[in-house]
Amino acid sequence: MKIKKNKVSPRQKMINLMYVLLMAMLALNVSSDVLNGFTIVDESLTKSTANSSEQNLALYREFARFMEQNPEKVQEWFNRARTVKEKSDSLYNFADQLKDLIAKKADGKDGNYNQLINREDLEASTYIMLGTSEKYGQKLYDAINSYREEILTMITDTVQRRIVKDLFNTDVPKKDISLLRNWQEYYFENMPAIAAITMLTKLQSDVRYTEGELLHVLAKNIDEGDVRVNQISALVIPNSKNIVRGSDFSAQIILAAIDSTQRPEIYINDKKFDTENGEYTVTCNRTGDYTLNGYMLVNDGSGTSSRYDFSQKYTVVDPTATVSASLMNVLYAGFENPVSISVPGVPAKNISASVVGGNGTLKADGKGGFIAVPKQIGKNLEIEVTANHEGGRRQSMGKYSFRVKQLPDPTPFIEYKDGDGNTKRYRGGTPFGKRDLMSTNGIVAAIDDGLLNIGFKVLSFETVFYDNMGNAVPVISEGANFSTRQKEMFRRLSTGKRFYISHVKAVGPDGVERILPTSMEVILK
């Protein structure tokens, strides 16, 4: 069915045209009001940001002043404050750069975001944030996330952490219209230039606010890092409570938990004692028990002083040292005898010793001990001990005498490997495997009594075999090794047979040659 159209009179056309024009004018008026609103908000945020910046600068000046007064106490928090400033300035300046780019895109090269002309421009924000190869929108998104995470590492208060997370949240609101848009598209695509600039100004305001809050926390931590106590005690810390007569008693007198920037007045026996670091030293010339008494006066900050008494006992003893041979009660001639020397109250590095009379030598072993090498048997070796005190003062701690004897005779034995590869020593008198005997080259000798373990060099020895007639058949070795003839005799021996090793000639580390008086019986199994 064909619809019949009524003709529109010229008057009606004029009315319709005027209605369309009126609606357009109304729309323009609403847009103008909204744009004016953005401008007002932007100006308000700019003023608020400027005030926050001034307050933050004042806080930085306070940090600098505290740093000059007490760098040791403030250094950690001053460094953190500088880090906060660097991170905040970086994000703030980047937002300022984007505002300038949007303004110039909207109004031309002379555009100024504080006096924006084309406030309704919908292309400037989209182009700068989404349309260029610089990807400013993505960079801003990453910068906000990075700033948020770095700031959160410096905040422990749960309420402040939640505020920071909300201020710098980059999640896209969950609305149908935003499902297919990322953060930068949601906030800057087809956004009037003035709205985009206002968004960036808000970001700058949030940065300065957060910066200020964090600076207040850091400034508060300067004092919170101090140790708080409800009792204050004066302490004396001596280097040693046992003092050798003629040496110094040294102690530190301190006030527990005192601020290191405040120097208390120290009085000993009612006389003021001037010291830079609280160290007290007095020379002790008489033995006996003593007590260091005194008190400290500390300014409590209100203009009055508080008194704290202290007392410390110490003992002065006669010079003494402990000198002992590490392995035995005597020293052996020609041998490097380990010797331990100690002086109560004196570190090992400050002890020196020497031989008196020339019967040998004494040297440090590099491990806190000494090595004594006597020369003449039967003549005592005398050691003098000296303590080296601070200031170059040397103090004799006495002389100590040791008898000097010859090294005792060693014991001969056959050294071999067992089935597990462990080194064993066969000393005779028990059955010994023929395979183990054939695998060895000769014999060795050593003093091995559980206290000493001193090796000797075997020069020669002989083995004695018995034939079927009971006649002894001696065979000479080749130095410390079995000779060819001796090994041939070993091969002929059967299980249960035995032979003897005797006339062992050996020389020890003292250079003395000796023939060992004992023999070793070897029984084959």
C-alpha positions as CSV (number, residue, x, y, z in Angstrom):
1,M,0.0,0.0,0.0
2,K,1.5,3.3,-1.0
3,I,1.9,5.9,1.7
4,K,0.6,9.2,0.8
5,K,2.9,12.1,1.9
6,N,1.4,15.4,2.9
7,K,2.9,18.5,1.4
8,V,4.9,20.7,3.9
9,S,4.1,24.3,3.7
10,P,6.9,26.9,3.6
11,R,5.9,28.1,7.0
12,Q,6.2,24.6,8.5
13,K,9.7,24.2,6.9
14,M,10.7,27.4,8.5
15,I,9.5,26.3,11.9
16,N,11.3,22.9,11.5
17,L,14.5,24.7,10.6
18,M,14.3,27.0,13.5
19,Y,13.7,24.0,15.9
20,V,16.9,22.2,14.6
21,L,18.9,25.5,14.9
22,L,17.6,25.9,18.5
23,M,18.6,22.4,19.5
24,A,22.0,22.9,18.1
25,M,22.4,26.1,20.0
26,L,21.3,24.4,23.2
27,A,23.8,21.7,22.6
28,L,26.5,24.2,22.1
29,N,25.6,25.9,25.4
30,V,25.8,22.6,27.3
31,S,29.2,21.8,25.8
32,S,30.4,25.3,26.7
33,D,29.3,24.9,30.3
34,V,31.0,21.5,30.6
35,L,34.2,22.8,29.0
36,N,34.2,25.8,31.5
37,G,33.8,23.3,34.3
38,F,36.9,21.4,33.2
39,T,38.8,24.7,33.0
40,I,37.8,25.6,36.6
41,V,38.8,22.2,37.9
42,D,42.1,22.3,36.1
43,E,42.9,25.8,37.6
44,S,41.9,24.6,41.1
45,L,44.1,21.5,40.7
46,T,47.0,23.6,39.5
47,K,46.8,25.9,42.5
48,S,46.6,22.9,44.9
49,T,49.6,21.3,43.2
50,A,51.6,24.5,43.5
51,N,50.9,24.6,47.3
52,S,51.9,20.9,47.7
53,S,55.1,21.6,45.8
54,E,56.0,24.5,48.1
55,Q,55.3,22.3,51.2
56,N,57.5,19.5,49.8
57,L,60.3,21.9,49.1
58,A,60.2,23.1,52.7
59,L,60.4,19.5,53.8
60,Y,63.5,18.9,51.6
61,R,65.1,22.0,53.2
62,E,64.4,20.5,56.6
63,F,66.1,17.2,55.5
64,A,69.1,19.1,54.3
65,R,69.3,21.0,57.6
66,F,69.0,17.8,59.6
67,M,71.7,16.2,57.4
68,E,74.2,19.0,58.2
69,Q,73.5,18.7,61.9
70,N,73.7,14.9,62.2
71,P,74.7,13.1,59.0
72,E,75.2,9.8,60.7
73,K,71.7,9.7,62.1
74,V,69.9,11.2,59.0
75,Q,71.9,9.8,56.1
76,E,69.6,6.8,55.4
77,W,66.4,8.8,55.4
78,F,68.0,11.7,53.5
79,N,68.9,9.3,50.7
80,R,65.4,7.9,50.6
81,A,64.0,11.4,50.4
82,R,66.2,12.1,47.4
83,T,65.0,9.0,45.8
84,V,61.3,10.0,46.3
85,K,62.1,13.4,44.8
86,E,63.7,11.9,41.7
87,K,60.9,9.5,41.1
88,S,58.2,12.1,41.7
89,D,59.8,14.7,39.5
90,S,60.2,12.2,36.7
91,L,56.5,11.4,36.5
92,Y,55.4,15.0,37.2
93,N,57.6,16.4,34.4
94,F,56.4,13.7,31.9
95,A,52.8,14.6,32.5
96,D,53.7,18.3,32.0
97,Q,55.4,17.4,28.7
98,L,52.2,15.6,27.5
99,K,50.0,18.6,28.5
100,D,52.3,20.9,26.4
101,L,52.1,18.5,23.4
102,I,48.3,18.3,23.5
103,A,48.0,22.1,23.8
104,K,50.2,22.7,20.8
105,K,48.3,20.1,18.8
106,A,45.0,21.8,19.6
107,D,46.1,25.5,19.3
108,G,49.3,25.3,17.1
109,K,52.9,25.8,18.0
110,D,52.2,28.7,20.3
111,G,49.6,26.7,22.3
112,N,49.7,27.1,26.1
113,Y,47.8,24.5,28.3
114,N,47.2,27.2,30.9
115,Q,45.3,29.3,28.3
116,L,43.8,26.7,25.9
117,I,41.7,28.2,23.1
118,N,40.3,25.1,21.3
119,R,39.2,23.4,24.4
120,E,36.7,21.2,22.7
121,D,39.3,19.7,20.2
122,L,38.7,15.9,20.2
123,E,41.6,15.0,18.0
124,A,44.6,16.5,19.9
125,S,44.4,14.1,22.8
126,T,43.8,11.1,20.6
127,Y,46.7,11.9,18.3
128,I,49.3,12.6,21.0
129,M,48.4,9.7,23.3
130,L,47.5,7.1,20.7
131,G,48.3,8.2,17.2
132,T,52.1,8.9,17.2
133,S,55.0,6.4,17.0
134,E,56.1,7.7,20.4
135,K,53.2,5.8,22.0
136,Y,52.9,8.4,24.8
137,G,49.8,6.7,26.2
138,Q,51.6,3.4,26.7
139,K,54.6,5.2,28.2
140,L,52.4,7.1,30.7
141,Y,50.7,3.9,31.6
142,D,54.0,2.2,32.3
143,A,55.4,5.2,34.2
144,I,52.4,5.3,36.5
145,N,52.7,1.6,37.3
146,S,56.4,1.9,38.0
147,Y,55.9,4.9,40.3
148,R,53.2,3.2,42.2
149,E,55.2,0.1,42.9
150,E,58.4,2.0,43.9
151,I,56.5,4.2,46.3
152,L,54.7,1.2,47.9
153,T,58.1,-0.3,48.8
154,M,58.6,2.6,51.1
155,I,55.2,2.5,52.8
156,T,54.2,0.0,55.5
157,D,51.0,1.6,56.8
158,T,48.0,-0.2,55.3
159,V,45.8,2.8,55.0
160,Q,48.5,4.8,53.1
161,R,49.2,1.9,50.9
162,R,45.5,1.6,49.9
163,I,45.4,5.4,49.1
164,V,48.4,5.2,46.9
165,K,47.0,2.2,45.1
166,D,43.7,4.0,44.5
167,L,45.4,7.3,43.3
168,F,47.6,5.5,40.8
169,N,45.2,2.7,39.7
170,T,45.5,1.9,36.0
171,D,42.7,-0.6,35.8
172,V,40.0,0.1,33.2
173,P,36.5,0.5,34.8
174,K,34.4,-2.6,34.1
175,K,31.7,-1.2,31.9
176,D,30.3,-2.5,28.7
177,I,31.6,0.5,26.8
178,S,35.2,-0.2,28.1
179,L,35.4,-3.9,27.5
180,L,37.4,-3.6,24.3
181,R,39.5,-0.6,25.3
182,N,42.8,-0.4,27.2
183,W,43.6,2.3,29.9
184,Q,45.0,4.9,27.5
185,E,42.2,4.5,25.0
186,Y,39.6,4.7,27.8
187,Y,40.9,8.0,29.2
188,F,42.3,9.8,26.1
189,E,40.5,8.6,22.9
190,N,38.1,11.3,21.6
191,M,38.6,13.3,24.8
192,P,38.3,17.1,24.6
193,A,41.7,18.7,24.9
194,I,40.8,20.5,28.1
195,A,39.5,17.2,29.7
196,A,42.8,15.4,28.8
197,I,44.9,18.2,30.2
198,T,42.8,18.2,33.4
199,M,43.3,14.5,33.7
200,L,47.1,15.0,33.5
201,T,46.9,17.9,36.0
202,K,45.1,15.6,38.4
203,L,47.9,13.1,38.0
204,Q,50.5,15.8,38.9
205,S,48.4,16.8,41.9
206,D,48.3,13.2,43.1
207,V,52.1,12.9,42.6
208,R,52.9,15.9,44.8
209,Y,50.4,14.8,47.4
210,T,51.9,11.3,47.6
211,E,55.4,12.8,47.7
212,G,54.5,15.0,50.6
213,E,52.9,12.2,52.6
214,L,55.9,10.0,52.1
215,L,58.3,12.8,53.1
216,H,56.4,13.2,56.4
217,V,56.8,9.5,57.0
218,L,60.5,9.6,56.3
219,A,61.0,12.7,58.5
220,K,59.2,10.9,61.4
221,N,61.4,7.8,61.0
222,I,64.5,9.9,61.8
223,D,63.4,10.0,65.4
224,E,61.6,6.6,65.4
225,G,65.0,5.0,64.6
226,D,66.3,6.1,68.0
227,V,66.5,3.5,70.8
228,R,63.8,4.3,73.4
229,V,64.3,3.0,77.0
230,N,62.6,3.7,80.4
231,Q,65.8,3.3,82.3
232,I,69.2,4.9,81.6
233,S,72.4,3.4,83.1
234,A,76.0,4.5,83.1
235,L,78.4,1.7,82.0
236,V,82.1,1.1,82.2
237,I,83.5,-1.2,79.6
238,P,87.1,-2.2,80.5
239,N,89.5,-3.7,77.9
240,S,90.4,-6.3,80.6
241,K,89.6,-6.8,84.3
242,N,92.9,-8.5,85.0
243,I,95.8,-6.0,84.7
244,V,99.5,-6.9,84.9
245,R,101.5,-4.6,87.3
246,G,103.2,-1.9,85.3
247,S,100.7,-2.0,82.5
248,D,97.6,0.2,81.9
249,F,94.0,-0.3,82.9
250,S,91.8,0.9,80.0
251,A,88.0,1.3,79.9
252,Q,85.2,3.0,78.0
253,I,82.7,5.0,80.1
254,I,79.4,5.3,78.3
255,L,75.7,6.0,78.9
256,A,73.5,3.3,77.6
257,A,71.2,4.4,74.8
258,I,72.6,7.9,74.9
259,D,72.4,9.9,71.6
260,S,75.9,9.9,70.2
261,T,75.5,13.6,69.3
262,Q,75.3,14.6,73.0
263,R,78.5,14.5,75.0
264,P,77.9,13.8,78.8
265,E,80.2,15.2,81.5
266,I,82.2,12.5,83.3
267,Y,83.4,12.8,86.9
268,I,85.9,10.3,88.5
269,N,86.4,10.6,92.2
270,D,84.5,13.9,92.1
271,K,87.0,15.4,89.6
272,K,85.8,16.2,86.0
273,F,87.5,14.0,83.4
274,D,87.8,15.4,79.9
275,T,87.8,12.9,77.1
276,E,86.7,12.9,73.4
277,N,85.5,9.2,73.2
278,G,84.8,8.3,76.9
279,E,88.0,6.3,77.2
280,Y,89.7,6.3,80.6
281,T,93.3,5.1,81.2
282,V,95.4,4.8,84.3
283,T,98.8,3.2,84.9
284,C,98.7,0.3,87.5
285,N,101.9,0.1,89.5
286,R,100.6,-1.9,92.5
287,T,98.9,-5.3,92.7
288,G,95.5,-5.8,94.3
289,D,91.8,-5.2,93.8
290,Y,90.6,-1.7,92.8
291,T,87.3,0.0,92.0
292,L,86.7,2.8,89.5
293,N,83.9,5.1,90.9
294,G,82.3,8.1,89.3
295,Y,79.2,9.6,87.8
296,M,78.0,11.2,84.5
297,L,76.0,14.4,84.1
298,V,73.6,14.5,81.1
299,N,71.5,17.4,79.8
300,D,68.0,16.1,79.4
301,G,67.0,18.8,76.9
302,S,65.0,20.9,79.3
303,G,68.0,22.8,80.6
304,T,68.6,20.6,83.6
305,S,71.2,17.8,84.1
306,S,70.6,14.3,85.3
307,R,73.2,12.3,87.3
308,Y,74.1,8.7,86.6
309,D,76.6,6.9,88.9
310,F,78.9,4.1,87.8
311,S,81.3,1.6,89.4
312,Q,83.7,-1.0,88.0
313,K,86.0,-3.4,89.8
314,Y,89.3,-4.6,88.4
315,T,92.4,-6.6,89.5
316,V,96.1,-5.8,89.1
317,V,98.4,-8.9,89.1
318,D,102.1,-9.4,88.9
319,P,103.7,-10.0,85.5
320,T,103.4,-13.6,84.5
321,A,103.4,-15.7,81.4
322,T,102.7,-19.3,80.5
323,V,105.3,-21.0,78.5
324,S,105.0,-24.7,77.6
325,A,106.2,-27.2,75.1
326,S,103.2,-28.2,73.0
327,L,104.2,-31.9,72.8
328,M,106.2,-32.7,75.9
329,N,107.9,-31.4,79.1
330,V,111.4,-31.3,77.6
331,L,112.9,-30.0,74.4
332,Y,114.8,-32.2,72.0
333,A,118.1,-31.1,70.5
334,G,118.2,-30.5,66.8
335,F,114.5,-30.9,66.5
336,E,111.8,-28.2,65.8
337,N,109.9,-28.3,69.1
338,P,106.4,-26.5,69.1
339,V,106.2,-24.1,72.0
340,S,103.1,-22.2,73.3
341,I,103.5,-18.9,75.0
342,S,100.6,-16.8,76.5
343,V,100.3,-13.8,78.7
344,P,97.0,-13.0,80.5
345,G,95.5,-9.8,79.2
346,V,97.9,-9.5,76.3
347,P,97.0,-10.5,72.7
348,A,99.1,-13.2,71.1
349,K,100.3,-10.7,68.4
350,N,101.8,-8.5,71.1
351,I,103.9,-11.2,72.7
352,S,107.6,-11.7,71.6
353,A,110.1,-14.2,72.9
354,S,113.8,-15.1,72.4
355,V,116.4,-17.6,73.6
356,V,118.8,-16.4,76.3
357,G,122.4,-17.8,76.3
358,G,122.7,-19.0,72.7
359,N,121.8,-22.7,73.2
360,G,119.4,-22.8,70.2
361,T,116.9,-20.6,68.3
362,L,113.3,-19.6,68.7
363,K,111.0,-18.3,65.9
364,A,107.3,-17.6,65.4
365,D,105.4,-20.3,63.5
366,G,102.9,-17.8,62.0
367,K,100.0,-19.4,63.8
368,G,100.3,-17.7,67.2
369,G,103.0,-20.2,68.5
370,F,106.7,-20.6,68.4
371,I,109.3,-23.2,67.2
372,A,112.3,-23.9,69.5
373,V,115.4,-25.7,68.2
374,P,118.0,-26.4,71.0
375,K,121.6,-27.1,70.0
376,Q,123.4,-28.8,73.0
377,I,122.2,-31.9,74.8
378,G,122.3,-31.6,78.6
379,K,122.3,-27.8,78.7
380,N,119.0,-26.1,79.5
381,L,117.4,-23.8,77.0
382,E,116.2,-20.5,78.5
383,I,113.3,-18.5,76.9
384,E,112.6,-14.8,77.8
385,V,109.1,-13.5,77.2
386,T,108.3,-9.8,76.5
387,A,104.8,-8.1,76.3
388,N,104.6,-5.2,73.8
389,H,102.0,-2.7,75.1
390,E,100.4,0.2,73.2
391,G,102.6,3.3,72.8
392,G,105.7,1.1,72.1
393,R,106.3,0.2,75.8
394,R,107.9,-3.3,76.3
395,Q,107.6,-5.2,79.5
396,S,109.5,-8.4,80.5
397,M,107.3,-11.2,81.6
398,G,110.0,-13.5,82.9
399,K,112.4,-16.2,81.9
400,Y,111.6,-19.9,81.6
401,S,114.0,-22.8,81.4
402,F,113.7,-26.2,79.7
403,R,115.9,-29.4,79.8
404,V,117.4,-30.4,76.5
405,K,117.6,-34.1,75.6
406,Q,118.4,-36.2,72.6
407,L,115.5,-37.5,70.5
408,P,114.6,-41.1,71.7
409,D,115.2,-44.0,69.3
410,P,112.5,-44.6,66.7
411,T,110.7,-47.9,66.1
412,P,111.2,-49.8,62.8
413,F,108.1,-51.0,60.9
414,I,106.9,-52.1,57.5
415,E,104.5,-49.7,55.9
416,Y,101.9,-51.1,53.4
417,K,98.4,-50.6,52.0
418,D,95.5,-52.7,53.0
419,G,92.7,-53.9,50.7
420,D,90.9,-50.5,51.0
421,G,94.0,-48.5,50.2
422,N,94.6,-47.4,53.8
423,T,98.2,-47.0,55.0
424,K,99.1,-49.5,57.7
425,R,102.2,-50.1,59.9
426,Y,103.4,-53.6,60.7
427,R,105.6,-53.7,63.8
428,G,106.2,-57.5,64.0
429,G,105.1,-60.3,66.4
430,T,101.9,-61.1,64.6
431,P,101.2,-62.9,61.3
432,F,101.8,-60.8,58.3
433,G,100.5,-61.5,54.7
434,K,103.1,-62.6,52.2
435,R,101.4,-60.6,49.5
436,D,101.7,-57.4,51.6
437,L,105.3,-58.2,52.3
438,M,106.1,-58.6,48.6
439,S,104.3,-55.3,47.7
440,T,106.5,-53.2,50.0
441,N,109.9,-51.7,49.0
442,G,111.5,-51.8,52.5
443,I,111.2,-50.5,56.0
444,V,110.8,-47.1,57.7
445,A,111.4,-45.8,61.2
446,A,109.7,-43.2,63.3
447,I,108.9,-42.1,66.8
448,D,105.1,-42.7,66.8
449,D,103.9,-43.0,70.4
450,G,100.6,-41.0,70.1
451,L,102.3,-37.8,71.3
452,L,105.2,-37.5,68.9
453,N,105.2,-38.4,65.2
454,I,108.8,-37.8,64.0
455,G,110.1,-39.5,60.9
456,F,113.7,-41.0,60.7
457,K,115.7,-41.9,57.6
458,V,116.7,-45.6,57.5
459,L,120.3,-46.0,56.3
460,S,120.6,-49.8,56.3
461,F,119.4,-53.0,58.0
462,E,119.7,-56.7,57.8
463,T,117.3,-59.6,57.7
464,V,118.1,-62.9,59.4
465,F,116.7,-66.2,58.0
466,Y,117.2,-69.7,59.4
467,D,117.9,-72.7,57.1
468,N,116.7,-76.3,57.6
469,M,119.8,-77.0,59.8
470,G,118.9,-74.0,62.1
471,N,121.8,-71.9,60.9
472,A,121.3,-68.1,60.8
473,V,121.6,-66.5,57.3
474,P,122.0,-62.7,57.5
475,V,121.3,-60.7,54.4
476,I,122.1,-56.9,54.0
477,S,119.6,-54.4,52.6
478,E,120.1,-51.8,49.9
479,G,119.7,-48.7,52.1
480,A,116.1,-48.5,53.3
481,N,114.9,-50.9,50.6
482,F,114.9,-54.7,50.5
483,S,117.7,-56.1,48.4
484,T,117.2,-58.5,45.5
485,R,118.5,-61.3,47.5
486,Q,116.2,-60.5,50.5
487,K,113.1,-60.5,48.2
488,E,114.2,-63.9,46.7
489,M,114.4,-65.3,50.3
490,F,110.9,-63.9,50.9
491,R,109.5,-65.8,47.9
492,R,110.9,-69.1,49.3
493,L,109.2,-68.7,52.7
494,S,106.1,-70.7,53.4
495,T,103.2,-70.0,55.8
496,G,104.2,-70.1,59.4
497,K,107.9,-69.3,58.6
498,R,109.5,-66.3,60.2
499,F,112.5,-64.0,59.8
500,Y,114.0,-61.1,61.8
501,I,114.9,-57.5,60.9
502,S,117.7,-56.2,63.0
503,H,120.8,-53.9,63.1
504,V,118.6,-51.0,61.8
505,K,120.8,-47.9,61.3
506,A,118.8,-44.6,61.1
507,V,119.3,-40.8,61.3
508,G,116.8,-38.4,62.8
509,P,116.0,-34.7,62.1
510,D,118.7,-33.9,64.7
511,G,121.4,-35.4,62.4
512,V,122.4,-38.1,64.9
513,E,123.0,-41.6,63.5
514,R,122.1,-44.5,65.7
515,I,121.7,-48.3,65.5
516,L,118.3,-49.3,66.9
517,P,118.7,-51.8,69.8
518,T,115.4,-53.6,69.0
519,S,114.7,-56.2,66.2
520,M,111.4,-57.0,64.5
521,E,110.1,-60.5,64.1
522,V,108.1,-61.1,60.9
523,I,105.7,-64.2,60.9
524,L,104.2,-65.1,57.5
525,K,100.6,-66.2,57.3
